[in-house]
Amino acid sequence: MSELAETMQVSRRTLLKASVLAGGGLMLSATIPGIARAATGSAQAAPLNAFVTIAPDGAITIVGKNPEIGQGIKTMLPMLIAEELDADWDKVAIVQGDSDSRKYGPQLAGGSFATPMNWIPMRQVGAAGRAMLLEAAAKRWGVTASSLTTSKGVVTNPANGKTLTYGELATDAAASAVPDPGKVALKDPKDFHIIGRKIGGIDSPKIIHGEPIYGVDTQLPGMVYAAYERAPVFGAKYLSANLAAAKAEPGVIDVIAIPGSGGPEQLVDGVAVIAKNWWLANKARSKLGVQWDNGEWASHSTRGYDEQARAFMASGKPAESLNKKGDTAAAFASAAKVVDAEYHYPFLAHVPMEPMNCTAQWHSKTGTMEMWAPTQTPNGGQQSVAKMLGLPEDKVVVHITRSGGGFGRRLINDFMHQAAAIAKAKPDTPVQLIWTREDDVRGDHYRPAGWHRLRAALDDKGKLTAIEDHFVTFDLPGAGGFNPATMPKDHFPYAFVPNASYGQSKMKTAVPMGALRAPTSNALSFVFQSFLDEVAHEAGTDLPTLLLALVDGAEAEPAQQGFFGKQPGFDPGRMRSVIKKAVAMSDWGHASLPQGHALGFGYYYSHLGHFAEVAEVSVSKAGLVTVHNVWIAGDVGSTIINPFGALNQVQGAAIDGIGQALSLAVELDKGAVTNSNFHNYAIPRMPVAPQIYVEFVPSDNAPTGLGEPALPPVIPAVTNAVFAATGKRIRSLPIDKKLLATA
């Protein structure tokens, strides 16, 4: 694609460039300073990305720059551009961009960042393109651009009814002056015809027809397959293996011992078995007989961690203070009631349906590593593989494939390192590495387990006057950026209680840990919302009433600088709105329920979204918990960009949370995970899914992400409902049926 002519204009917000395509047509490119700065350190340092092309035949192509992991981003981001462009959505093609942080800025599927990061910039790109097309039509007709209208890829002159398609105008538009996107008027929401429309996923037809769009579907000429044997004990080192025995197995091409080059998030010691097909490679692993040096880690277990944590909590004094205000000692000394409880949550695995896989080919003539990877952080994988191999970053080419789920697991690119190391040892031969489900369950980067000793003081009027938390977690030395084993030092309700003290103690471990959907929030919501339900019960009220009283009269926190600019702080007003909506939806306090059924409530603020949820449960005599209905009220801003995708995200998050409450826990013994597959790590299946009712509460805020914030509140809603049904508190997850059994 050559550029025959171009114009450029720099604005404070976005840098745009228009180019003529070879053969005619318009290519509209953009660099968004805030995103570019995050990638390069300079708002003007990043080259331009071809977000939009309009061909002479009117075909419009928009690049989906972020990884698609099932969250709908490949559909949603182009919707923003197409809306302001006034394109005909049915004629828009979307293509997946490769990994290129210099071109696209951060390409990330995680943190629910995509919507708030791109809401305005993507719309500005579309609006600028529309303005250029209008200008081109105005020049051709000798009228003013403001006198013309657009709709579904057509410019119309209302004065005489003449029309021109975008394709007919595209080449002329490329020669028009590029408008300042910061000054181009964006649509009034009442005029949206794409944003706010229920649109199915752009890849859904391909998925239904079984087309090869996932990483594991990658097929290349001459490709071979690899399985990777790593130590079952975390932190172990390779000693020896019977490489010859494995190599003698049918179909095996090679067996290679590969030394680790970093921590568990990079390349760990292992043995690669390469064969003509994956089944043969995986079968040959049984002949390896690998000997490992397990070191001190073989003595570690979940039982041992639990005993150590409870000893810390029994000591009464945290090893370090996280935050403190007021005089908690005096508040507890004068309290009319003291509520005291210990809470625990387990390690959790991600188990996306598509196990980890990556295809890699080392091109010896060009010194290039080419990779096809279902990753949530393609830029990070590209950079870290380049570092591992001692290559310039541009010598690692990463093609982003669709991921069969992620949930945070694919934020870590250890599987890319393994594939690259194997491919480097087999020059010019494409190698596809595939993990088994057992590899996936036993080689994850887990949601950390945690323990909390909580105390609350109530005065004689039932008012919460003090709260303490002794948090026992894990020491993760060298954890840069996000650390999944921590908690915010001002976690709710810290700011709304006059006396508060949060402290923590840490344990040593080699268990690799990472972010799982709604990281930290998925654990802390259970702990704090369940404990506050206990406090409300002792105060003679219910949790929604207690929460509303805590924030009564409070104002919104000021906006703070975040990853993508100014981000709104916690807003008690938005909290009140979703609580009242969820209470009304579920008929809280007035519902006529079947015998043995009860309601429970939970609220949480995370990833800029406010969600309140009510669960209806029953408990059988055998202690089996059934969730029948869930009512969800959420505030994620003024606009739901794709209601179809939004509903899917909220319902999926709720089902994920219910699964965590009812059945999920990773167990370790002798330094290794004892779970292996879905028979002993029982993710929720269809019979577990309740009826889920969702309503969004609009607020005067820019739209925010939806992949994560709906998950945390459902867990305490379920556990609090169990208490309401049985009188037994759930202070440890997953829910123990033996605790509830009455038969």
C-alpha positions in Angstrom: 0.0 0.0 0.0 1.7 3.2 -1.2 0.9 6.7 -0.1 0.5 9.2 -3.0 -0.5 12.2 -1.1 -0.8 13.1 2.6 -1.8 15.9 4.9 -1.1 16.1 8.6 -2.3 18.2 11.4 -1.2 17.9 15.1 -3.8 18.5 17.8 -3.4 18.5 21.5 -5.4 15.3 21.8 -4.9 13.2 18.6 -2.5 13.2 15.7 -4.3 12.4 12.4 -3.0 11.7 8.9 -4.9 11.2 5.7 -3.3 9.2 2.8 -4.4 8.1 -0.7 -4.4 4.4 -1.1 -2.8 2.7 -4.1 -5.6 2.5 -6.6 -7.5 5.3 -4.9 -9.4 5.6 -1.6 -8.7 7.0 1.8 -6.5 5.8 4.6 -7.1 7.7 7.9 -4.5 7.1 10.5 -4.2 8.3 14.1 -1.9 8.4 17.1 -3.5 9.1 20.4 -1.1 11.0 22.6 -2.2 9.5 25.9 -1.9 6.0 24.6 1.3 6.7 22.6 2.9 8.2 25.7 2.2 5.0 27.6 3.9 3.0 25.0 6.8 5.2 24.0 7.2 7.9 26.7 6.4 10.6 24.1 3.1 11.8 22.8 4.7 12.5 19.4 7.0 9.6 19.2 4.7 6.9 17.8 4.1 6.4 14.1 0.5 6.5 12.8 -1.9 3.6 12.8 -4.2 2.9 9.9 -7.4 2.8 11.8 -9.7 3.3 8.8 -9.5 2.7 5.1 -12.3 3.5 2.6 -11.9 1.9 -0.8 -13.3 3.4 -4.0 -16.0 0.8 -4.0 -17.2 2.1 -0.6 -15.8 -0.8 1.4 -14.7 0.4 4.9 -12.1 -1.5 6.9 -11.4 -0.7 10.6 -8.5 -2.2 12.5 -9.3 -4.0 15.8 -6.1 -3.2 17.6 -6.7 -4.9 21.0 -6.7 -8.7 21.6 -10.1 -10.3 21.5 -10.6 -12.8 24.4 -14.3 -13.0 24.3 -15.0 -9.6 25.9 -16.2 -8.2 22.6 -13.5 -5.5 22.1 -12.9 -6.4 18.5 -16.5 -5.4 17.8 -16.9 -2.6 20.3 -13.9 -0.3 19.5 -14.7 -0.2 15.7 -18.3 0.6 16.6 -17.1 3.9 18.1 -15.3 4.8 14.9 -18.1 3.7 12.6 -20.7 5.6 14.6 -19.0 9.0 14.2 -18.0 8.2 10.7 -21.7 7.6 9.9 -20.7 4.3 8.2 -23.1 1.6 7.2 -22.2 -1.0 9.9 -23.4 -3.9 7.7 -20.7 -3.0 5.2 -17.8 -2.5 7.7 -15.0 -5.1 7.7 -12.9 -5.5 10.9 -9.4 -6.9 10.8 -7.1 -7.8 13.7 -4.0 -5.8 14.0 -0.6 -7.4 14.8 1.4 -6.5 17.9 3.0 -3.1 17.4 3.2 -0.8 20.3 4.9 1.9 18.3 2.0 1.9 15.9 -1.0 1.2 18.1 0.1 2.1 21.6 -0.6 -0.4 24.3 -2.6 -3.4 23.0 -4.1 -4.9 26.1 -7.0 -7.1 27.1 -7.1 -6.6 30.9 -8.1 -4.2 33.6 -11.4 -3.2 31.8 -9.3 -0.3 30.4 -10.4 -0.5 26.7 -13.6 1.5 27.0 -12.5 4.4 29.1 -9.2 4.6 27.3 -10.8 4.7 23.8 -14.3 6.2 24.2 -13.3 9.7 23.0 -10.3 9.1 20.8 -11.9 6.4 18.7 -15.0 8.7 18.2 -12.7 11.6 17.2 -11.1 9.5 14.5 -14.5 8.7 13.0 -15.7 12.2 13.3 -12.6 13.6 11.6 -13.0 11.2 8.7 -16.7 12.2 8.3 -15.7 15.9 8.3 -13.2 15.2 5.5 -15.7 13.4 3.4 -18.2 16.2 3.9 -15.5 18.7 2.8 -14.7 16.7 -0.3 -18.4 16.6 -1.3 -18.8 20.3 -0.6 -16.0 21.2 -2.9 -17.4 18.9 -5.7 -20.8 20.5 -5.4 -19.7 24.1 -4.7 -21.6 24.3 -1.4 -20.7 24.5 2.3 -20.0 21.3 4.2 -22.4 22.4 6.9 -25.3 22.3 4.5 -24.8 18.5 3.8 -25.8 15.4 5.8 -24.4 11.9 6.0 -26.0 8.5 6.7 -24.8 5.0 6.3 -21.8 5.8 4.1 -23.6 8.3 1.9 -23.3 12.2 1.7 -26.6 13.9 0.8 -27.3 17.5 -0.4 -30.8 18.1 1.1 -31.3 21.1 -1.2 -31.4 19.0 -4.4 -31.3 15.4 -3.2 -28.0 14.6 -4.8 -25.9 11.9 -3.2 -22.3 10.7 -3.2 -21.1 7.5 -1.6 -18.0 7.5 0.7 -16.2 5.4 -1.9 -16.8 8.0 -4.6 -15.4 10.7 -2.3 -12.6 8.8 -0.6 -9.7 9.8 -2.9 -10.7 13.5 -2.8 -11.2 13.3 0.9 -7.6 12.1 1.3 -6.4 15.5 -0.1 -8.6 17.5 2.2 -7.2 19.3 5.2 -7.2 17.1 8.3 -9.4 18.7 10.9 -8.3 19.0 14.5 -10.1 16.1 16.1 -10.3 18.0 19.4 -12.5 20.6 17.7 -14.6 18.3 15.5 -18.1 18.0 17.0 -19.1 14.6 18.2 -22.6 13.3 17.9 -25.3 13.9 20.5 -26.1 10.5 22.0 -29.7 10.8 20.7 -28.3 10.6 17.2 -26.4 7.3 17.7 -27.4 4.5 15.4 -24.5 2.1 16.0 -23.6 2.9 19.6 -26.3 1.5 21.8 -27.4 -1.0 19.2 -27.4 -4.7 20.1 -24.7 -6.1 17.8 -23.4 -9.6 17.8 -19.7 -10.4 18.0 -17.9 -9.8 14.7 -16.3 -13.3 14.9 -19.5 -15.1 16.1 -20.4 -16.5 12.7 -16.9 -17.8 12.2 -17.1 -19.4 15.7 -20.4 -21.0 14.9 -19.1 -22.4 11.6 -15.9 -23.7 13.3 -13.5 -21.5 11.3 -9.9 -21.5 12.4 -9.5 -18.2 14.2 -8.0 -19.3 17.6 -4.4 -19.7 18.3 -4.6 -23.4 18.5 -6.1 -23.4 15.0 -2.9 -22.0 13.5 -1.6 -24.2 10.6 1.6 -23.6 8.7 3.4 -25.6 6.0 5.8 -28.1 7.5 4.6 -27.4 11.1 5.6 -29.8 13.9 4.2 -30.0 17.4 5.6 -29.7 20.8 4.7 -30.6 24.4 6.7 -29.1 27.3 7.4 -31.0 30.5 8.0 -28.7 33.5 8.5 -29.5 37.1 5.3 -30.2 39.1 6.9 -28.5 42.1 7.1 -24.7 41.8 10.6 -23.4 41.9 12.2 -26.8 41.1 15.3 -27.0 38.9 16.0 -29.6 36.1 18.6 -32.3 36.9 18.3 -35.0 34.2 15.9 -37.0 32.0 15.9 -40.0 29.7 15.9 -38.0 26.5 16.8 -41.0 24.4 13.8 -43.1 25.6 11.4 -40.3 24.7 13.0 -39.7 21.3 12.6 -43.4 20.5 8.9 -43.2 20.7 6.9 -43.3 17.4 6.7 -40.0 15.5 9.1 -38.1 17.8 11.4 -35.8 15.9 13.5 -34.4 18.8 13.7 -34.1 22.5 15.4 -31.0 24.0 16.3 -30.1 27.6 15.7 -26.3 27.9 17.2 -24.4 30.8 15.1 -21.6 32.3 16.0 -18.0 31.8 13.9 -16.2 34.3 11.0 -16.4 36.8 7.8 -18.4 36.2 6.3 -15.6 34.1 9.1 -16.2 31.6 10.9 -19.5 30.8 11.1 -22.2 33.4 13.3 -25.3 33.2 11.7 -28.0 31.1 12.0 -30.7 28.4 10.4 -30.2 25.0 9.2 -33.2 23.0 8.7 -32.4 19.3 6.8 -34.8 17.1 4.8 -35.1 13.8 1.6 -34.5 15.7 0.8 -33.3 19.2 -0.8 -36.5 20.5 2.5 -38.4 19.8 4.6 -35.6 21.4 2.4 -35.6 24.5 2.4 -39.4 24.8 6.2 -39.5 24.7 6.5 -37.3 27.8 5.7 -40.4 29.9 9.1 -41.8 28.9 11.1 -38.9 30.1 11.5 -39.8 33.8 12.7 -36.3 34.6 14.6 -35.8 37.9 14.1 -32.4 39.6 15.8 -30.6 42.4 12.8 -29.5 44.4 14.8 -27.6 47.0 12.8 -26.2 49.9 9.6 -25.8 48.0 8.6 -29.5 48.2 7.4 -29.0 51.8 4.9 -26.3 50.9 1.1 -27.0 51.0 -2.2 -25.2 51.3 -2.6 -26.8 54.7 0.8 -25.4 55.8 -0.1 -22.0 54.5 -3.4 -22.0 56.4 -1.7 -23.1 59.7 0.9 -20.4 59.3 -1.7 -17.7 58.4 -3.9 -18.5 61.4 -0.9 -18.4 63.7 -0.1 -14.9 62.4 -3.7 -13.8 63.0 -3.7 -15.4 66.5 -0.7 -13.3 67.4 -2.9 -10.3 67.1 -0.3 -7.9 65.7 0.3 -7.5 61.9 3.9 -7.4 60.8 3.4 -4.1 59.1 0.8 -1.4 59.0 -1.0 -0.6 55.8 -3.1 2.3 57.1 -4.4 3.7 60.3 -6.5 6.6 61.5 -8.3 7.6 64.7 -8.0 5.7 68.0 -9.1 2.1 67.4 -8.1 0.9 70.8 -10.3 3.4 72.5 -13.2 2.7 70.2 -13.1 -1.0 70.9 -12.7 -0.4 74.6 -15.9 1.7 74.7 -17.8 -0.4 72.2 -21.3 -1.7 73.0 -20.7 -4.7 70.7 -17.6 -6.1 69.0 -17.8 -8.3 66.0 -14.8 -10.6 65.4 -14.3 -13.0 62.5 -11.7 -14.7 60.4 -12.1 -15.1 56.7 -10.3 -17.1 54.1 -10.3 -17.5 50.3 -8.3 -20.1 48.3 -5.9 -20.1 45.4 -7.9 -20.1 42.1 -6.9 -21.1 38.6 -8.1 -19.4 35.4 -8.8 -22.5 33.2 -9.9 -20.7 30.0 -11.4 -23.2 27.5 -8.5 -22.9 25.1 -5.4 -24.1 26.9 -2.1 -22.2 26.5 -0.6 -22.5 23.1 1.7 -20.6 20.7 3.1 -21.2 17.3 6.6 -20.0 16.6 9.1 -20.0 13.7 12.7 -18.9 13.8 13.7 -17.5 10.4 17.5 -18.0 10.4 18.2 -16.0 7.3 16.6 -12.8 8.6 17.2 -13.5 12.3 13.5 -13.1 13.0 11.2 -14.9 15.4 7.7 -15.0 14.1 4.9 -16.0 16.5 1.1 -16.6 16.4 -0.1 -16.2 20.0 -3.5 -15.9 21.8 -2.2 -13.4 24.3 -3.7 -10.6 26.4 -0.5 -8.7 26.3 1.1 -9.1 22.9 3.4 -6.1 23.4 4.7 -7.5 26.6 5.3 -10.9 24.9 7.0 -9.4 22.0 9.3 -7.4 24.2 10.2 -10.1 26.7 10.8 -12.8 24.0 13.1 -10.3 22.3 15.0 -9.8 25.5 15.2 -13.6 26.1 16.6 -14.2 22.7 18.9 -11.1 22.7 17.1 -9.6 19.7 15.9 -6.1 18.8 12.2 -5.9 19.4 11.4 -5.5 15.7 12.9 -8.9 15.1 10.1 -10.5 17.0 6.8 -10.5 15.0 3.7 -11.4 16.9 0.4 -12.1 15.1 -2.5 -11.7 17.5 -4.9 -14.6 17.3 -8.3 -14.7 19.0 -8.1 -16.2 22.4 -10.5 -18.9 23.7 -10.9 -17.1 27.0 -8.4 -15.3 29.1 -9.7 -14.1 32.5 -6.2 -12.7 33.2 -4.2 -15.9 32.5 -2.9 -14.7 29.1 -1.6 -11.5 30.6 1.5 -13.6 31.4 3.3 -14.9 28.4 5.3 -17.9 29.7 3.9 -20.1 26.9 5.3 -17.7 24.4 8.7 -18.0 25.9 8.5 -21.8 25.8 7.5 -21.8 22.1 10.2 -19.3 21.2 12.9 -21.3 22.9 11.8 -24.5 21.2 11.5 -22.8 17.8 15.0 -21.3 18.1 16.3 -24.8 18.6 14.6 -26.0 15.3 15.5 -23.2 12.8 13.1 -22.5 9.9 10.6 -25.1 11.2 7.2 -23.8 12.5 6.6 -25.3 15.9 3.2 -25.4 17.7 3.3 -25.7 21.4 0.1 -26.9 23.1 -0.5 -27.4 26.8 -2.7 -30.1 28.1 -5.5 -29.2 30.5 -3.3 -30.7 33.3 -0.4 -28.5 32.3 -2.8 -25.5 32.4 -4.3 -26.3 35.9 -0.9 -27.2 37.4 1.1 -24.5 35.7 -1.1 -21.5 36.2 -0.4 -18.1 37.7 -3.0 -18.3 40.4 -5.3 -15.9 42.1 -3.6 -15.7 45.6 -5.1 -17.2 48.6 -5.6 -14.9 51.6 -6.7 -14.7 55.2 -8.3 -11.8 57.2 -8.9 -11.3 60.9 -11.5 -8.6 61.1 -12.9 -6.8 64.1 -15.7 -4.1 64.2 -16.8 -1.9 67.0 -20.5 -0.8 67.4 -21.7 1.9 69.7 -25.0 1.6 71.7 -26.9 3.0 68.7 -25.6 0.3 66.3 -23.2 2.7 64.6 -19.9 1.3 63.2 -17.2 3.2 65.1 -14.1 1.2 64.3 -12.8 -1.5 62.0 -9.6 -3.5 62.0 -8.2 -6.0 59.5 -5.1 -8.2 59.9 -4.5 -9.4 56.3 -2.2 -12.4 55.8 -0.9 -12.7 52.3 2.2 -13.7 50.4 5.5 -12.0 49.9 6.1 -11.7 46.1 9.6 -10.1 45.9 10.2 -8.2 42.7 6.5 -8.0 41.8 6.5 -5.0 39.5 3.4 -3.1 38.6 0.3 -4.9 39.7 0.8 -7.2 42.6 -2.2 -9.6 43.0 -1.3 -10.4 46.6 -2.1 -7.0 48.1 -5.1 -5.0 49.1 -5.8 -1.2 48.9 -4.7 0.5 52.0 -8.0 2.4 52.1 -10.3 -0.4 51.1 -14.0 0.3 51.8 -15.2 1.1 54.4 -12.0 2.6 55.7 -12.8 6.2 54.6 -16.3 6.1 56.2 -15.4 4.8 59.6 -13.9 7.2 62.2 -11.4 4.7 63.6 -9.7 2.2 61.3 -6.5 0.1 61.2 -5.4 -2.2 58.4 -2.2 -4.2 58.7 -0.7 -7.2 57.0 1.7 -10.2 57.5 3.4 -12.1 54.7 4.4 -15.6 54.0 7.1 -16.9 51.7 6.1 -19.0 48.7 7.2 -20.1 45.2 3.6 -20.4 43.9 3.3 -18.1 40.8 0.4 -15.7 41.1 -1.4 -13.4 38.7 -4.5 -11.4 38.0 -7.8 -13.2 37.7 -11.0 -11.5 36.5 -11.6 -8.6 38.8 -8.2 -9.2 40.6 -8.1 -8.6 44.4 -11.7 -7.4 44.1 -13.0 -10.9 43.6 -11.5 -11.9 47.0 -11.9 -8.7 49.0 -15.6 -8.3 48.1 -16.3 -11.6 49.7 -14.4 -10.8 52.8 -15.6 -7.2 53.5 -19.2 -7.4 52.2 -19.7 -10.7 54.2 -18.2 -9.2 57.3 -20.2 -6.0 56.9 -23.3 -8.2 56.7 -22.3 -9.6 60.0 -21.9 -6.1 61.4 -25.3 -5.1 60.0 -26.9 -8.2 61.6 -25.4 -7.3 65.0 -26.6 -3.7 64.6 -30.1 -4.9 64.0 -30.3 -3.8 60.4 -29.5 -5.2 56.9 -26.5 -4.7 54.7 -28.0 -2.2 52.1 -29.2 0.0 55.0 -25.8 -0.2 56.7 -24.0 0.8 53.5 -26.3 3.7 52.7 -25.8 5.0 56.3 -22.0 4.7 56.0 -21.9 7.0 53.0 -24.8 9.3 54.0 -23.8 12.9 53.1 -20.5 11.9 51.5 -19.3 13.5 48.3 -17.5 11.9 45.4 -13.8 11.5 45.6 -11.9 13.8 43.2 -10.6 12.4 39.9 -7.1 11.0 40.0 -4.4 10.4 37.4 -4.6 6.9 36.2 -3.2 4.7 33.4 -5.1 6.6 30.7 -5.5 10.0 32.2 -7.9 11.4 34.8 -10.2 8.8 36.2 -13.2 9.4 38.5 -12.9 8.4 42.1 -15.3 6.5 44.2 -18.7 8.2 44.1 -21.2 7.5 47.0 -24.0 8.9 44.9 -23.5 6.3 42.2 -23.2 3.7 45.0 -26.6 4.8 46.4 -28.2 4.6 43.0 -27.2 1.0 42.2 -28.0 -0.2 45.8 -31.5 1.3 45.6 -32.0 -0.2 42.1 -31.0 -3.7 43.1 -33.2 -3.5 46.2 -36.1 -2.5 44.1 -35.4 -5.1 41.4 -35.4 -8.0 43.9 -38.2 -6.6 46.1 -35.7 -6.8 48.9 -37.4 -7.0 52.3 -40.8 -7.7 50.8 -40.3 -10.6 48.5 -42.6 -13.6 48.9 -40.1 -16.5 48.6 -40.6 -20.2 48.4 -40.0 -22.2 51.6 -36.3 -22.5 52.4 -35.2 -19.7 50.0 -33.5 -16.5 51.2 -32.0 -13.4 49.7 -28.5 -12.0 50.2 -26.9 -8.7 49.1 -23.5 -7.5 48.0 -22.1 -4.2 46.6 -18.7 -3.4 45.2 -16.9 -0.7 43.3 -14.1 -1.8 41.0 -12.6 -1.0 37.6 -14.6 2.3 37.7 -17.9 0.4 37.8 -20.5 0.4 40.7 -22.5 -2.8 41.1 -25.1 -4.0 43.6 -26.4 -7.5 43.4 -29.0 -9.7 45.2 -28.9 -13.5 45.1 -31.7 -15.9 45.9 -30.5 -19.2 47.2 -31.8 -22.4 48.9 -29.8 -25.0 50.8 -30.6 -28.7 50.7 -30.4 -31.0 53.7 -27.2 -32.3 52.2 -25.8 -28.8 52.3 -26.0 -28.2 48.5 -26.4 -24.6 47.7 -28.5 -23.7 44.7 -28.6 -20.1 43.3 -32.0 -19.5 41.8 -32.0 -15.9 40.8 -29.6 -13.0 40.7 -30.6 -9.3 40.3 -27.8 -7.0 39.2 -27.8 -3.2 39.0 -24.7 -1.6 37.5 -23.5 1.9 36.8 -20.8 2.0 34.1 -21.5 5.5 32.9 -23.8 7.3 30.5 -23.8 4.9 27.6 -23.9 1.2 27.0 -22.0 0.9 23.8 -23.1 -2.6 22.8 -26.1 -3.8 25.0 -25.7 -7.3 23.6 -22.1 -7.6 24.6 -22.7 -5.8 27.9 -25.4 -8.3 29.0 -23.1 -11.2 28.1 -20.3 -9.7 30.1 -22.4 -9.1 33.2 -24.1 -12.5 33.1 -20.8 -14.3 32.5 -19.1 -12.4 35.4 -22.0 -13.4 37.7 -21.7 -17.1 36.8 -17.9 -16.9 37.3 -18.4 -15.5 40.7 -21.0 -18.1 41.7 -18.6 -20.8 40.6 -15.9 -19.4 42.8 -18.3 -19.3 45.8 -19.6 -22.8 45.3 -16.8 -25.1 44.2 -13.5 -23.7 43.2 -10.2 -24.1 45.1 -6.7 -25.0 44.0 -5.0 -27.3 46.5 -1.2 -27.8 46.9 0.6 -30.7 48.6 4.4 -31.3 48.6 4.9 -28.1 46.6 2.6 -29.2 43.7 -1.0 -28.6 42.7 -3.1 -31.7 43.3 -6.0 -30.6 41.0 -5.6 -31.7 37.4 -8.7 -31.3 35.3 -12.4 -30.4 35.4 -13.3 -33.4 37.4 -11.5 -31.9 40.4 -11.6 -28.3 39.5 -15.3 -28.0 38.7 -16.0 -24.8 36.9 -19.7 -23.9 36.7 -21.7 -25.7 34.1 -25.2 -25.0 32.7 -27.2 -26.4 35.7 -25.4 -24.0 38.0 -26.4 -20.9 36.1 -29.4 -19.1 37.7 -31.8 -16.7 36.1 -30.0 -13.4 35.9 -31.7 -10.0 35.7 -29.6 -7.0 34.7 -30.4 -3.3 34.7 -28.0 -0.5 34.0 -28.2 2.7 35.9 -27.0 5.6 33.7 -25.0 8.4 35.2 -23.3 11.5 33.9 -20.0 9.8 33.5 -18.0 8.6 30.5 -18.5 4.8 29.8 -16.2 2.4 31.6 -15.3 -1.2 31.2 -17.6 -4.2 31.9 -15.5 -7.3 31.8 -14.8 -7.3 35.5 -16.8 -5.1 37.9 -20.0 -7.2 37.9 -18.2 -10.3 39.3 -17.2 -9.3 42.9 -20.6 -8.5 44.5 -22.2 -11.8 43.5 -19.9 -13.8 45.8 -21.0 -12.1 49.1 -24.6 -11.9 47.8 -24.5 -15.7 47.7 -22.8 -16.2 51.0 -25.0 -13.7 52.8 -28.0 -15.4 51.3 -26.8 -18.7 52.7 -26.6 -17.1 56.2 -30.2 -15.8 55.8 -31.4 -19.3 54.8 -29.5 -21.3 57.4 -28.2 -19.0 60.1 -24.6 -20.3 59.4 -21.9 -17.9 58.3 -19.7 -18.6 55.4 -16.2 -17.4 56.2 -14.2 -19.6 54.0 -14.5 -20.4 50.3 -15.6 -22.5 48.5 -18.7 -23.1 50.6 -18.3 -26.3 52.6 -21.4 -28.5 52.2 -20.6 -30.3 55.4 -20.9 -27.1 57.3 -24.5 -26.7 56.0 -25.7 -30.3 56.0 -28.5 -31.1 58.3 -29.4 -34.6 57.1 
